[in-house]
Amino acid sequence: RKCRLSGKQVRCIDIHLLAETIFLDAEMASRVAYLHLDSNLIGPAGTKILMDEVVCNPIAQSLTMLDLSKNPGLGKEGVSYIAEGLMRQTCSIAALSLSACNLSSDAAQVLAAAVPYTQRLNRISLSYNSIEDAGCRALVEASG
């Protein structure tokens, strides 16, 4: 039920392979509940592909946890793709980890804008980032 690709040097261009290998097969995709892609080299382009082809794929409804921690290249743009994906009807992510991604308050505010519109999200980990009071405040207010 877990797909662990932690610290495997997964790059943006490798996300297509992940989508083709695991998430084009409905039976295989239905088995994956936790996707660990922490400590890799995923940036905004890879995040867009990940959200479009894997996380928000209608056959990936059992995928409830996404760990992208320690991908310092995500940035605000990568977080915006994550936020867009979380708001889709086909996204079933309940837990999201973006710890140690070198994120700023701006990135946190982008994520906060999406939180009220997410389908199932109930846990976000943003530890070890450079999020200041404005970003924290936006997340708290968005959480209700």
C-alpha positions in Angstrom: 0.0 0.0 0.0 3.0 2.3 0.2 5.1 3.4 -2.7 8.5 4.6 -1.3 10.7 6.5 -3.7 12.4 8.5 -1.0 15.9 9.7 -1.8 16.0 8.0 -5.2 17.1 11.1 -7.1 13.7 11.3 -8.8 13.6 14.3 -11.1 10.8 16.1 -12.9 11.3 14.1 -16.1 11.0 10.9 -14.1 7.4 11.6 -13.0 6.0 10.5 -16.4 7.6 7.1 -15.8 6.0 6.8 -12.4 2.6 7.7 -13.9 3.0 5.2 -16.7 4.4 2.4 -14.5 2.0 2.5 -11.6 -0.9 4.8 -12.3 -2.0 3.7 -15.8 -2.8 0.3 -14.4 -6.1 0.6 -12.5 -5.4 -2.5 -10.3 -1.9 -1.3 -9.4 -3.1 2.3 -8.7 -5.9 1.1 -6.5 -3.3 -0.5 -4.2 -1.3 2.7 -3.5 -2.4 4.7 -0.5 0.9 6.4 0.5 3.2 8.0 -2.0 6.6 8.9 -0.6 8.7 11.1 -2.9 10.6 12.9 -0.2 14.3 13.8 -0.6 14.3 14.0 -4.3 14.9 16.6 -7.1 11.2 17.4 -7.9 10.6 21.0 -8.9 7.6 22.9 -10.3 7.4 21.1 -13.6 7.5 17.7 -11.9 4.9 18.8 -9.4 2.5 19.7 -12.2 2.9 16.3 -13.9 2.6 14.6 -10.5 -0.7 16.3 -9.7 -2.1 15.9 -13.2 -1.1 12.4 -14.0 -0.8 10.7 -10.7 -2.4 12.3 -7.6 -5.5 13.6 -9.3 -5.9 10.7 -11.7 -9.4 9.3 -11.2 -8.0 5.7 -10.8 -5.8 6.8 -7.9 -8.7 7.3 -5.4 -7.0 5.2 -2.8 -4.0 7.6 -2.7 -4.5 9.5 0.6 -1.0 10.5 1.6 1.6 12.5 -0.4 5.0 13.2 1.0 7.1 15.7 -1.0 9.3 16.7 1.9 12.9 17.7 1.3 12.3 18.7 -2.3 13.8 22.2 -2.0 13.1 23.1 -5.7 9.3 23.1 -5.3 8.9 26.8 -4.5 5.8 28.8 -4.8 5.1 27.7 -8.3 5.2 24.0 -7.3 3.0 24.7 -4.4 0.5 26.4 -6.7 0.2 23.2 -8.8 -0.3 21.2 -5.6 -3.0 23.7 -4.4 -4.8 23.5 -7.8 -4.7 19.7 -7.7 -6.0 19.5 -4.1 -9.1 21.4 -5.1 -10.1 18.9 -7.8 -12.9 16.4 -7.3 -10.6 13.6 -8.2 -8.1 14.3 -5.5 -8.3 12.1 -2.4 -5.3 13.4 -0.5 -6.0 13.6 3.2 -2.3 14.1 4.4 0.3 16.3 2.7 3.9 16.7 3.8 5.9 19.6 2.5 8.5 19.7 5.3 12.0 21.1 4.6 11.1 22.3 1.1 12.6 25.8 1.5 9.1 27.3 1.3 8.3 30.9 2.1 5.2 32.6 3.5 4.1 33.3 -0.1 4.0 29.6 -0.8 2.0 29.0 2.4 -0.5 31.7 1.4 -1.0 30.0 -2.0 -1.7 26.7 -0.2 -3.9 28.4 2.3 -6.1 29.9 -0.5 -6.9 26.3 -1.6 -7.5 24.7 1.8 -11.2 25.7 2.1 -11.9 24.1 -1.3 -10.1 20.8 -0.8 -12.2 17.6 -0.7 -10.4 15.5 2.0 -7.3 17.3 3.1 -7.1 17.3 6.9 -3.4 17.3 7.7 -0.5 19.4 6.3 3.1 19.3 7.5 5.2 22.4 6.7 7.9 22.1 9.4 11.4 23.2 8.7 10.4 25.9 6.1 10.8 29.7 6.3 7.2 30.5 6.8 6.6 33.7 8.7 3.6 34.9 10.7 1.6 36.0 7.6 1.8 32.5 6.1 1.0 30.8 9.3 -1.9 33.2 9.9 -3.3 32.5 6.4 -3.2 28.7 7.0 -4.8 29.0 10.4 -7.6 31.2 9.0 -8.1 28.9 6.0 -8.4 25.9 8.3 -11.4 27.3 10.0 
